[in-house]
Amino acid sequence: MAPVPIVLAAAMFAAEAIECTPWGGAPVRGTVARADACGIVIVLEGGKANITLPWTEVRAIAPADPTWSPWIEAGDAARRGEQRLARGDAALAAEAFERATTLLAGARGACVQSAWLQWARSLQACGRGTAASLAQLRAIELAAEDALAPWPADLCPAYSDPKEAREAWTAFDGAPSTAPRAAAWSALLREVAARQAGVAPKALPKTPRGSAKDDVMRRERLVLEQWMDALADASSTRQRAREALADMLVRTETPVRHWCRAAIGQSLLLEARGAKAGSADARRLALDAAEQFLTVVACDDAAIPMLSATCAALGAQALDAAGDARGATTVRTRLLQEGPSP
């Protein structure tokens, strides 16, 4: 939202008393000191104190400036989304957060970024990994320049079939951003997906450097860069990338290490498929790949349900490549029975 309506709204209502009823609290009366997309500041009667309420905590308010309507509706949608997500109803939560982000279009602030982050979380729990990543990119784009741009490592770009990877590549390729950090992440995700889809790679933009918040994301970015090399055309390049990923694996924490294992496993599976069919080398490489994938599955980390499901599917593929049809069937049966958790 443009700043002018916000200032006008505050000025119009500064002298008029309002009554605001928070969720789970008693009504308060006072005058409006400020209102914006993320909430309202009320100077309480007597003028000796004020209260700040995000729209998610406002149950009723009167009289209300018409310009507040989309913010109030967005707050209500976000509150409903939080409740639905807490009780495990990811699909309805995703609908609520989508509504919130639509109503907040053009606005800025922590609440807007939070709505996109929570929408990403809901989409992920629904098994919609690419849509979740795109929502996460939007949250990065909305981050203030002096704030840490969030990038939860559970949004791991691993795909179990080329069609899925191609869909992700298309989505990331069509998501340009004027924010350097968001653009860099989009390009990295695009190229990881491209190599899994068999799409011709593109040149990466220059990565933004020099800020503390960029350093925080350095490990994740390095994993993605090595992941690209792990799926390169040359076997020697793939080998060097796997060694680098294995080194990062022992020096980082969950869930970033799961990215490393997924990348190593995909690279080993590529090596197995390139070896002589039925040879001992092909079987060994495929089993090594299966070990990487199934180690992620065995962690059973509730924060990475989609990655666990993807690695189970990839682990079954690796067991098939190793000639272990029974093991592959067992893994697929678990995947079908459990699936990604909300």
C-alpha positions as CSV (number, residue, x, y, z in Angstrom):
1,M,0.0,0.0,0.0
2,A,1.1,3.5,-0.7
3,P,2.1,5.5,2.5
4,V,-0.4,8.4,1.8
5,P,-3.6,6.5,2.6
6,I,-2.0,5.2,5.8
7,V,-1.2,8.8,7.0
8,L,-4.6,10.1,6.0
9,A,-6.3,7.2,7.8
10,A,-4.4,8.0,11.0
11,A,-5.2,11.7,10.7
12,M,-8.9,11.2,10.0
13,F,-9.3,9.0,13.1
14,A,-6.8,10.6,15.4
15,A,-9.5,12.7,17.2
16,E,-12.3,10.1,17.1
17,A,-12.7,7.4,19.7
18,I,-12.8,3.8,18.6
19,E,-13.5,0.6,20.3
20,C,-11.4,-2.4,19.5
21,T,-12.0,-5.9,20.8
22,P,-9.0,-8.3,20.6
23,W,-9.4,-12.0,20.3
24,G,-9.5,-13.4,23.9
25,G,-9.4,-10.0,25.5
26,A,-11.6,-7.2,26.8
27,P,-12.5,-4.3,24.5
28,V,-10.3,-1.2,24.6
29,R,-11.2,2.4,23.8
30,G,-9.0,5.2,22.5
31,T,-7.8,7.1,19.5
32,V,-5.8,5.8,16.5
33,A,-2.1,6.8,16.5
34,R,-1.2,4.7,13.5
35,A,-2.7,2.1,11.2
36,D,-1.0,0.2,8.5
37,A,-1.0,-3.2,6.7
38,C,0.4,-5.0,9.8
39,G,-1.8,-3.5,12.6
40,I,-3.0,-0.6,14.6
41,V,-1.7,1.5,17.4
42,I,-4.3,2.8,19.8
43,V,-3.8,5.6,22.3
44,L,-5.9,4.5,25.3
45,E,-8.4,6.8,26.9
46,G,-6.6,9.2,29.1
47,G,-3.6,9.3,26.7
48,K,-1.1,7.8,29.2
49,A,-0.5,4.5,27.4
50,N,-1.0,2.9,24.0
51,I,-1.5,-0.6,22.7
52,T,-0.3,-2.1,19.5
53,L,-2.4,-4.9,17.9
54,P,-1.6,-6.8,14.8
55,W,-4.7,-7.4,12.6
56,T,-4.5,-11.1,13.4
57,E,-5.5,-10.2,17.0
58,V,-8.3,-7.9,16.2
59,R,-11.8,-9.5,16.5
60,A,-13.8,-6.3,16.0
61,I,-13.2,-2.6,15.6
62,A,-15.6,0.3,15.2
63,P,-15.7,2.7,13.6
64,A,-13.3,1.4,11.0
65,D,-11.8,3.4,8.2
66,P,-12.7,1.7,4.8
67,T,-9.1,1.8,3.8
68,W,-8.4,-0.7,6.7
69,S,-10.8,-3.3,5.2
70,P,-8.2,-5.3,3.2
71,W,-5.8,-5.3,6.1
72,I,-8.5,-6.5,8.6
73,E,-9.6,-9.2,6.2
74,A,-6.0,-10.3,5.6
75,G,-5.4,-10.5,9.4
76,D,-8.5,-12.6,9.8
77,A,-7.4,-14.9,6.9
78,A,-3.8,-15.2,8.4
79,R,-5.3,-16.0,11.8
80,R,-7.5,-18.8,10.3
81,G,-4.5,-20.1,8.4
82,E,-2.4,-20.3,11.6
83,Q,-5.2,-22.2,13.3
84,R,-5.7,-24.6,10.4
85,L,-2.0,-25.3,10.1
86,A,-1.7,-25.9,13.8
87,R,-4.3,-28.6,13.6
88,G,-2.7,-30.2,10.5
89,D,-5.2,-29.0,7.9
90,A,-2.5,-27.8,5.4
91,A,-4.8,-27.5,2.4
92,L,-7.3,-25.1,4.1
93,A,-4.3,-23.3,5.7
94,A,-2.8,-22.8,2.2
95,E,-6.1,-21.3,1.0
96,A,-6.3,-18.9,3.9
97,F,-2.7,-17.7,3.5
98,E,-3.2,-17.3,-0.3
99,R,-6.1,-15.1,0.6
100,A,-4.0,-13.1,3.0
101,T,-1.2,-12.5,0.5
102,T,-3.7,-11.5,-2.2
103,L,-5.3,-8.9,0.2
104,L,-1.8,-7.6,1.1
105,A,-0.6,-7.2,-2.5
106,G,1.5,-4.0,-2.7
107,A,2.0,-3.7,1.1
108,R,5.2,-4.1,2.9
109,G,6.1,-5.1,6.5
110,A,6.9,-8.1,8.6
111,C,3.3,-9.3,8.5
112,V,3.4,-9.5,4.7
113,Q,6.6,-11.5,4.7
114,S,5.2,-13.8,7.4
115,A,2.0,-14.5,5.4
116,W,4.2,-15.6,2.4
117,L,6.4,-17.7,4.7
118,Q,3.4,-19.4,6.2
119,W,1.9,-19.9,2.8
120,A,5.1,-21.6,1.7
121,R,5.0,-23.8,4.8
122,S,1.4,-24.8,4.1
123,L,2.1,-25.5,0.4
124,Q,5.1,-27.7,1.4
125,A,2.9,-29.7,3.8
126,C,0.4,-30.2,0.9
127,G,3.2,-31.7,-1.2
128,R,3.5,-28.7,-3.5
129,G,7.2,-28.2,-3.3
130,T,7.7,-25.9,-6.3
131,A,4.9,-23.6,-5.3
132,A,6.3,-23.5,-1.8
133,S,9.7,-22.5,-3.1
134,L,8.2,-19.7,-5.2
135,A,6.3,-18.4,-2.2
136,Q,9.6,-18.5,-0.2
137,L,11.4,-16.6,-3.0
138,R,8.7,-13.9,-2.7
139,A,9.3,-13.7,1.1
140,I,13.0,-13.2,0.4
141,E,12.1,-10.4,-2.0
142,L,10.0,-8.8,0.7
143,A,12.7,-8.9,3.3
144,A,13.9,-5.5,4.5
145,E,17.4,-4.6,3.5
146,D,18.7,-4.7,7.1
147,A,16.9,-8.0,7.9
148,L,18.0,-11.5,7.4
149,A,16.4,-12.9,4.3
150,P,14.9,-16.2,5.4
151,W,15.6,-19.4,3.6
152,P,14.6,-22.5,5.5
153,A,16.7,-25.4,4.3
154,D,13.7,-27.7,4.3
155,L,12.8,-26.4,0.8
156,C,15.2,-28.8,-0.8
157,P,15.1,-28.9,-4.7
158,A,15.3,-32.7,-5.0
159,Y,13.0,-34.3,-7.7
160,S,12.3,-38.0,-8.2
161,D,11.4,-37.7,-11.9
162,P,12.5,-35.5,-14.8
163,K,8.9,-34.2,-15.5
164,E,8.7,-32.8,-11.9
165,A,12.1,-31.3,-12.2
166,R,11.2,-29.7,-15.6
167,E,8.1,-28.1,-14.0
168,A,10.2,-26.7,-11.3
169,W,12.8,-25.4,-13.8
170,T,10.0,-23.7,-15.7
171,A,8.6,-22.1,-12.6
172,F,12.0,-20.8,-11.4
173,D,12.9,-19.6,-14.8
174,G,9.7,-17.6,-15.0
175,A,10.2,-15.9,-11.6
176,P,12.5,-12.9,-12.2
177,S,13.1,-10.6,-9.3
178,T,14.6,-7.1,-8.9
179,A,15.9,-8.1,-5.5
180,P,19.5,-9.4,-6.0
181,R,19.3,-12.0,-3.3
182,A,15.9,-13.4,-4.4
183,A,17.2,-13.4,-8.0
184,A,20.3,-15.3,-7.1
185,W,18.3,-17.9,-5.2
186,S,15.9,-18.3,-8.0
187,A,18.7,-18.8,-10.5
188,L,20.4,-21.4,-8.2
189,L,17.2,-23.4,-7.8
190,R,16.6,-23.1,-11.5
191,E,19.9,-24.6,-12.4
192,V,19.7,-27.4,-9.8
193,A,16.3,-28.3,-11.3
194,A,17.7,-28.0,-14.9
195,R,20.3,-30.6,-14.3
196,Q,17.7,-33.0,-12.8
197,A,15.4,-32.4,-15.8
198,G,18.1,-32.7,-18.4
199,V,17.7,-29.1,-19.5
200,A,20.5,-27.1,-21.0
201,P,22.1,-25.0,-18.2
202,K,22.1,-21.2,-18.2
203,A,24.7,-18.8,-16.9
204,L,24.3,-17.8,-13.2
205,P,24.1,-14.2,-12.2
206,K,26.7,-12.7,-10.0
207,T,26.0,-13.7,-6.5
208,P,25.5,-10.8,-4.0
209,R,28.4,-10.6,-1.6
210,G,29.6,-8.7,1.4
211,S,26.7,-8.6,3.9
212,A,26.3,-10.5,7.1
213,K,22.9,-11.8,6.1
214,D,24.4,-13.1,2.9
215,D,27.1,-15.0,4.9
216,V,24.3,-16.7,6.9
217,M,23.0,-18.3,3.7
218,R,26.5,-19.1,2.3
219,R,26.4,-22.8,3.3
220,E,23.1,-23.5,1.6
221,R,24.3,-21.6,-1.6
222,L,27.5,-23.6,-1.6
223,V,25.6,-26.9,-1.4
224,L,23.5,-25.8,-4.4
225,E,26.5,-24.8,-6.4
226,Q,28.2,-28.2,-5.7
227,W,24.9,-30.0,-6.4
228,M,25.1,-28.6,-10.0
229,D,28.6,-29.9,-10.4
230,A,27.6,-33.3,-8.9
231,L,25.2,-33.7,-11.8
232,A,27.6,-32.4,-14.5
233,D,28.3,-34.2,-17.7
234,A,31.9,-35.1,-16.8
235,S,32.4,-37.9,-14.3
236,S,35.6,-36.2,-12.9
237,T,33.6,-33.1,-12.1
238,R,30.9,-35.1,-10.4
239,Q,33.5,-36.9,-8.3
240,R,35.1,-33.6,-7.1
241,A,31.6,-32.3,-6.2
242,R,30.7,-35.4,-4.2
243,E,33.9,-35.0,-2.3
244,A,33.2,-31.4,-1.5
245,L,29.6,-32.3,-0.5
246,A,30.8,-35.1,1.7
247,D,33.2,-32.6,3.4
248,M,30.3,-30.2,4.0
249,L,28.2,-33.0,5.3
250,V,30.3,-33.6,8.3
251,R,30.7,-29.9,9.1
252,T,27.0,-28.7,8.9
253,E,23.8,-29.5,10.7
254,T,20.3,-30.8,9.8
255,P,18.6,-30.0,7.6
256,V,21.4,-28.7,5.4
257,R,23.2,-32.1,5.5
258,H,20.1,-33.6,4.0
259,W,20.7,-31.4,0.9
260,C,24.2,-32.8,0.8
261,R,23.0,-36.4,1.0
262,A,20.3,-35.9,-1.7
263,A,22.9,-34.3,-4.0
264,I,25.5,-37.1,-3.4
265,G,22.8,-39.8,-3.9
266,Q,21.6,-38.3,-7.2
267,S,25.2,-38.0,-8.4
268,L,26.0,-41.7,-7.5
269,L,22.8,-42.8,-9.2
270,L,23.9,-41.0,-12.3
271,E,27.3,-42.8,-12.1
272,A,25.5,-46.2,-11.6
273,R,23.4,-45.7,-14.7
274,G,26.5,-44.8,-16.7
275,A,28.3,-47.9,-15.6
276,K,28.1,-51.2,-17.5
277,A,24.7,-52.7,-16.9
278,G,24.7,-55.6,-14.4
279,S,28.3,-55.0,-13.4
280,A,29.6,-55.0,-9.8
281,D,30.5,-51.3,-10.1
282,A,27.0,-50.4,-11.2
283,R,25.5,-52.3,-8.3
284,R,27.9,-50.8,-5.8
285,L,27.3,-47.3,-7.0
286,A,23.5,-47.8,-6.9
287,L,23.6,-49.2,-3.4
288,D,25.8,-46.3,-2.2
289,A,23.2,-43.9,-3.7
290,A,20.4,-45.8,-1.9
291,E,22.2,-45.5,1.4
292,Q,22.4,-41.7,1.0
293,F,18.7,-41.4,0.1
294,L,17.5,-43.8,2.8
295,T,19.6,-42.1,5.5
296,V,17.5,-39.0,4.9
297,V,14.3,-41.0,5.2
298,A,15.5,-42.8,8.4
299,C,16.0,-39.4,10.0
300,D,12.2,-39.0,9.9
301,D,12.5,-35.3,10.4
302,A,9.0,-33.7,10.6
303,A,10.4,-30.5,9.2
304,I,11.3,-32.0,5.9
305,P,8.3,-34.3,4.9
306,M,8.5,-33.6,1.2
307,L,12.3,-34.2,1.1
308,S,11.8,-37.5,3.0
309,A,9.2,-38.6,0.5
310,T,11.3,-37.6,-2.5
311,C,14.4,-39.4,-1.1
312,A,12.2,-42.5,-0.5
313,A,11.2,-42.5,-4.1
314,L,14.8,-41.9,-5.2
315,G,16.0,-44.7,-2.8
316,A,13.6,-47.1,-4.5
317,Q,15.0,-46.2,-7.9
318,A,18.5,-46.8,-6.6
319,L,17.6,-50.2,-5.2
320,D,16.0,-51.1,-8.5
321,A,19.2,-50.1,-10.3
322,A,21.1,-52.3,-7.8
323,G,18.9,-55.3,-8.7
324,D,17.1,-55.3,-5.3
325,A,13.5,-55.4,-6.4
326,R,12.2,-56.6,-3.0
327,G,13.9,-53.7,-1.2
328,A,12.6,-51.2,-3.8
329,T,9.0,-52.5,-3.3
330,T,9.3,-52.2,0.5
331,V,10.4,-48.6,0.2
332,R,7.7,-47.8,-2.3
333,T,5.1,-49.4,0.0
334,R,6.2,-47.2,2.9
335,L,6.0,-44.2,0.7
336,L,2.5,-45.0,-0.4
337,Q,1.3,-45.7,3.1
338,E,2.8,-42.7,4.8
339,G,3.4,-40.0,2.2
340,P,4.5,-36.5,3.2
341,S,3.2,-35.4,6.6
342,P,1.4,-32.1,7.1
